[in-house]
Amino acid sequence: MNLVEWKSLNNKPDALISWLSKNSIVNGAKNDIKVDNFFTTTVDNFLFPEAHCLVEFFEFNIKIDVSVRNKIIIDSIKELILKKRESSDNLLALVTDKIQLLSFHKVKKYCLTSISAEKIPYRTIQVFNSKINFYKEFPIFFQSRTLALQKKHQKENNQYTKCVITSITESNEISEHMNNLDIFRAVINILINNSWGMVFHTNPEPINKIRLGKFHTLHKEDGEFSGCYYEQKYTTAPLADLSNLPKKRIEKNLRLIKKCKYKEVIIESLLLYTKALDEWDLNMSLLLLWSALEKLLCRDGMNESYLYKHRCSIIFPHEIHVGECIDSLRWIRNKFVHNYDNHNEARTLTYQLKNIFRGILAYHLSKKFTSFDLAMKNLDSSNYNI
């Protein structure tokens, strides 16, 4: 199997490469590129949309960080234009050569952040390839974080529980660490966040009880600070008391996810679930939560929304109303997407959809299907009579 290939041999991007070649003026000395004599950017960034469209033509058969992958492709396009070797075959050859030159060395890296929780009855938990440690204060080993934030005159929330996420990875991105923390938050919220909450003030807060702190910092293996990310919509949240949530319950759910034969689908869905419940705009929360639910009810690339009612009726055999609710929620979601029609009861509807999501997730994790397709076929072949 090749390290990288075209997604379709019948759909190579020769026309797009030709357009880029004809409409780009490359100055090798200044490293600039001009498109249509209007938009200018550095070739290293290569920001115009037509170049980034090329990324979607490639299929990588090796695990590689998205940022590294994109840089290799963009660098290859730049080289292709500079050397006037414009063809899809030459582009594929350049990308393949650059992939082969990479040395994938996994090293220990850290991400430091905080969460709105207290009284966590354990000091550490393993979430896939990340180990998460919990502290009242960050260890002195990561003093460079404090110094970096002080330079920016930024202060930590002293009440939040501090998290050190340790991952063995070749990635320089924060997403791998934060995604595993989000899976941890998703599992907790599914276990503790199931009752509808009454809100009396005019600006309701996100539904998520375990919210992120203001700063997320990356650190090298020696603890040295290497980057800072900001939580744009951060405001101080009440602390969730986790003293009555045993570690065993969380670990059991994490094991079920890890053992699932199509765990990538489950993980994508849970990441959307967490993102949905972090939203301040509850109509957007409803939209994102619907997308999370669709991941568990619909095969990739297929329009199966007409089957949702039936599939939910099988999953919830003793709750006849669930299928009707799904139809209603789909209609509300479509009105928001197409007409930006906000719903006054978005919070109530989000809680309703959240509980349906929980039941569908339980269906996937409690069965031992060898593929997502089989899980869907099992629902479609079942009979349900109202």
C-alpha positions in Angstrom: 0.0 0.0 0.0 1.3 3.5 -0.9 1.9 6.0 1.8 -0.3 8.5 0.0 -2.5 8.3 -3.1 -5.4 10.0 -4.8 -8.8 9.4 -3.4 -10.0 8.7 -6.9 -7.9 7.9 -9.9 -10.7 9.3 -12.1 -10.6 12.6 -10.3 -7.1 13.9 -10.3 -6.7 17.7 -9.8 -4.9 18.5 -13.1 -7.3 21.3 -14.0 -6.9 22.9 -10.6 -3.1 22.6 -10.7 -3.1 24.1 -14.2 -5.3 27.0 -13.0 -2.9 27.7 -10.1 0.1 27.7 -12.4 -1.5 30.1 -14.9 -2.9 32.5 -12.4 0.0 32.6 -9.9 3.1 34.8 -10.2 5.9 33.4 -8.1 8.8 35.4 -7.0 11.4 33.0 -5.7 13.5 35.7 -4.1 10.7 37.3 -2.1 8.9 34.0 -1.7 5.6 35.7 -2.7 2.8 34.6 -4.9 0.2 36.8 -6.5 -3.2 35.4 -7.6 -5.2 37.3 -10.3 -3.1 40.4 -9.5 -5.3 41.0 -6.5 -4.6 38.8 -3.5 -1.0 38.4 -2.3 0.3 36.1 0.4 3.5 34.2 1.2 3.8 30.9 -0.5 4.6 29.3 2.9 1.1 30.1 4.0 -0.6 29.8 0.6 -3.9 30.9 2.0 -6.1 31.3 -1.1 -8.9 28.7 -1.2 -8.0 27.1 -4.5 -4.7 25.8 -3.1 -6.3 24.3 0.0 -8.9 22.5 -2.2 -6.0 20.3 -3.4 -5.6 18.9 0.1 -9.0 17.1 -0.2 -7.8 15.1 -3.2 -5.3 13.1 -1.2 -5.7 9.9 0.8 -3.1 9.2 3.4 -2.4 5.6 4.5 -0.3 6.6 7.4 -1.1 8.3 10.7 0.1 11.9 10.4 -0.8 15.1 12.1 -3.2 17.2 10.1 -1.0 20.3 10.3 2.1 18.4 9.1 0.1 16.8 6.3 -1.2 20.2 5.1 2.2 21.8 5.2 3.7 19.0 3.1 1.0 19.4 0.5 1.3 23.2 0.4 5.1 23.0 0.2 4.8 20.5 -2.6 2.4 22.8 -4.6 4.9 25.7 -4.1 7.8 23.6 -5.3 5.7 22.4 -8.3 4.9 25.9 -9.4 8.5 27.2 -8.9 10.0 24.3 -10.9 7.2 24.5 -13.6 6.5 20.8 -13.3 2.7 21.2 -13.2 0.9 17.8 -13.2 -1.0 15.7 -10.7 1.5 12.9 -11.0 4.4 15.2 -10.2 2.5 16.6 -7.2 1.8 13.1 -5.9 5.5 12.2 -6.3 6.7 15.3 -4.4 4.2 14.7 -1.5 5.3 11.0 -1.3 9.0 12.0 -1.2 8.4 14.5 1.6 6.4 11.9 3.6 9.2 9.4 3.3 11.8 11.9 4.6 9.8 12.5 7.7 10.9 10.7 10.9 8.0 10.0 13.1 9.4 10.2 16.6 6.8 10.1 19.4 7.9 12.0 22.5 6.2 12.9 25.8 4.4 16.3 25.6 2.1 18.1 28.0 -1.0 20.2 27.9 -1.9 22.3 30.9 -5.5 23.6 31.5 -8.2 23.6 34.1 -11.8 22.6 34.6 -14.8 23.8 36.6 -14.8 20.9 39.0 -14.0 20.2 42.7 -13.6 17.3 45.0 -12.4 14.9 42.3 -11.9 11.6 44.3 -8.8 10.5 42.4 -5.6 12.1 41.2 -5.2 10.6 37.8 -7.2 8.9 35.0 -6.1 7.4 31.6 -8.1 8.5 28.6 -6.9 6.5 25.5 -3.3 7.7 24.9 -3.4 10.5 27.4 -2.9 10.5 31.1 -4.8 13.3 33.0 -3.5 14.3 36.4 -5.5 16.6 38.7 -4.0 19.2 41.0 -5.0 22.2 43.2 -1.9 24.0 41.8 0.3 23.2 38.8 3.6 21.5 39.7 6.7 23.7 39.8 8.0 21.7 36.8 5.7 23.8 34.7 6.7 27.2 36.1 7.3 28.5 32.6 3.5 28.5 32.2 3.1 30.9 35.1 5.9 33.2 33.8 4.4 33.2 30.2 1.0 34.2 31.5 2.4 36.9 33.8 4.1 38.5 30.8 0.7 38.9 29.3 -0.7 40.1 32.6 -3.1 37.1 32.7 -4.4 35.4 35.8 -5.5 31.9 36.5 -8.9 30.9 38.0 -7.6 29.7 41.4 -10.8 27.8 42.1 -10.7 25.5 39.1 -9.1 22.1 39.2 -5.8 22.1 37.4 -5.2 19.4 34.7 -1.9 18.2 33.3 -2.5 16.0 30.2 0.4 13.9 29.3 0.5 12.3 25.8 3.1 10.3 23.9 2.8 11.8 20.4 4.6 13.2 17.3 2.0 16.0 17.0 2.8 19.6 17.9 -0.9 20.4 18.0 -3.0 20.9 21.1 -6.0 19.0 19.7 -4.9 15.5 20.6 -4.6 16.4 24.3 -7.8 18.5 24.4 -9.8 15.9 22.5 -9.1 13.3 25.2 -10.0 15.8 27.9 -13.2 16.5 26.0 -14.0 12.8 25.9 -13.5 12.7 29.7 -15.8 15.7 30.1 -18.4 14.0 27.8 -18.5 10.9 29.9 -18.8 12.8 33.1 -21.6 15.0 31.7 -23.5 12.0 30.4 -23.3 10.5 33.9 -24.2 13.6 36.0 -26.0 16.0 33.6 -29.2 14.3 32.8 -31.9 16.4 34.6 -33.4 19.5 33.1 -32.1 22.7 34.7 -34.3 25.7 35.4 -32.6 29.0 34.5 -34.1 32.3 35.7 -31.7 34.9 34.4 -31.8 36.4 30.9 -28.4 35.1 29.8 -28.6 31.3 30.3 -25.2 29.6 30.7 -24.0 26.5 28.7 -25.5 23.2 29.8 -22.1 21.7 30.3 -21.3 21.5 34.0 -17.6 20.7 33.5 -16.3 23.7 31.6 -12.8 24.6 30.5 -10.5 27.2 32.0 -9.3 30.3 30.2 -5.9 29.1 29.1 -4.5 25.9 27.6 -0.7 25.7 27.3 1.6 23.2 25.5 4.9 22.1 27.1 7.9 20.1 25.8 9.1 17.0 27.5 11.4 19.1 29.8 8.3 21.1 30.9 9.3 24.2 28.9 6.4 26.3 27.7 5.9 26.1 23.9 2.5 27.8 23.2 -0.7 29.2 24.6 -4.3 28.9 23.5 -7.2 31.0 24.8 -10.8 29.8 25.5 -12.6 32.6 23.6 -16.0 32.4 25.3 -14.6 31.8 28.8 -16.5 33.1 31.8 -16.2 31.7 35.4 -18.5 28.7 35.9 -19.8 27.2 39.2 -17.7 24.3 40.4 -19.3 20.9 39.8 -18.9 18.5 42.8 -17.6 15.2 41.5 -17.1 13.6 45.0 -19.9 11.1 44.4 -18.8 10.0 40.9 -16.6 6.9 41.3 -13.6 6.6 39.0 -14.7 3.0 38.2 -17.9 4.3 36.5 -15.9 6.6 34.2 -13.3 4.0 33.4 -16.0 1.4 32.6 -17.5 3.8 30.0 -14.0 4.6 28.6 -13.3 0.9 28.2 -16.6 0.4 26.3 -15.7 3.2 23.9 -12.2 1.8 23.4 -13.4 -1.7 22.7 -16.1 -0.6 20.2 -15.1 -1.8 16.7 -16.1 1.6 15.2 -14.8 3.7 18.1 -13.8 6.5 15.7 -17.5 7.2 15.1 -18.3 7.2 18.8 -15.4 9.5 19.6 -16.4 12.0 16.8 -19.9 12.0 18.2 -18.8 12.6 21.8 -16.5 15.5 20.7 -19.5 17.1 19.0 -21.6 16.4 22.1 -19.1 18.2 24.3 -18.9 21.1 21.9 -22.7 21.4 21.8 -23.0 21.6 25.5 -20.2 24.2 25.8 -22.2 26.6 23.6 -23.8 29.8 25.0 -26.2 30.0 22.1 -28.6 27.3 22.9 -30.0 27.1 19.4 -26.5 26.4 18.2 -26.2 23.9 21.0 -29.3 22.2 19.7 -27.8 22.2 16.1 -24.5 20.7 17.2 -26.1 18.1 19.4 -28.3 17.0 16.4 -25.1 16.6 14.4 -23.7 14.4 17.2 -26.8 12.3 17.2 -26.6 11.9 13.4 -23.2 10.4 13.8 -24.8 7.6 15.7 -27.9 7.2 13.5 -26.6 7.7 10.0 -24.0 6.0 7.9 -21.3 8.4 6.6 -22.1 10.1 3.3 -25.7 8.9 3.2 -29.0 10.7 3.7 -30.9 8.4 6.1 -32.9 11.0 8.0 -36.2 9.3 7.0 -35.0 6.3 9.0 -34.3 8.1 12.3 -37.8 7.8 13.6 -37.9 4.0 13.0 -34.3 3.5 14.4 -35.2 5.4 17.6 -38.4 3.5 18.0 -36.3 0.3 18.1 -33.8 1.7 20.5 -36.5 3.0 22.8 -39.2 0.3 22.5 -41.0 1.4 25.7 -41.0 5.1 24.9 -43.3 5.4 21.8 -43.0 9.2 21.9 -39.3 9.3 21.1 -39.7 8.7 17.4 -42.2 11.5 17.2 -39.8 13.8 19.2 -37.1 13.0 16.7 -39.3 14.1 13.8 -40.2 17.3 15.6 -36.6 18.1 16.6 -35.4 17.5 13.0 -38.0 20.0 11.8 -36.9 22.6 14.4 -33.3 22.0 13.5 -34.0 22.5 9.7 -35.8 25.7 10.4 -32.8 27.0 12.3 -30.3 26.0 9.6 -32.3 27.3 6.6 -34.1 30.3 8.1 -32.0 31.0 11.3 -35.3 30.6 13.2 -34.4 30.7 16.9 -36.6 28.6 19.2 -37.7 30.0 22.5 -37.5 26.6 24.2 -34.1 25.7 22.9 -32.8 24.8 26.3 -35.6 22.4 27.0 -35.3 20.8 23.6 -31.5 20.4 24.0 -32.1 18.5 27.3 -34.6 16.3 25.5 -32.2 15.6 22.6 -29.4 15.1 25.1 -31.3 12.2 26.8 -32.1 10.7 23.5 -28.5 10.9 22.5 -27.6 9.1 25.8 -29.9 6.2 24.9 -28.6 5.8 21.4 -25.0 5.9 22.7 -25.9 3.1 25.2 -27.3 1.0 22.3 -23.9 1.2 20.4 -21.8 0.5 23.5 -23.9 -2.3 25.0 -23.9 -4.3 21.8 -20.9 -6.0 20.2 -21.4 -5.1 16.5 -18.3 -5.6 14.3 -19.1 -2.5 12.3 -21.3 0.6 12.3 -23.1 -0.7 9.2 -24.1 -3.8 11.0 -25.4 -1.7 14.0 -27.6 0.2 11.5 -28.8 -2.9 9.7 -29.8 -4.5 13.0 -32.1 -1.5 13.6 -33.5 -1.5 10.1 -34.3 -5.2 10.0 -36.2 -5.0 13.3 -39.9 -4.6 13.3 -41.7 -2.1 15.5 -45.5 -1.7 15.7 -47.1 1.2 17.4 
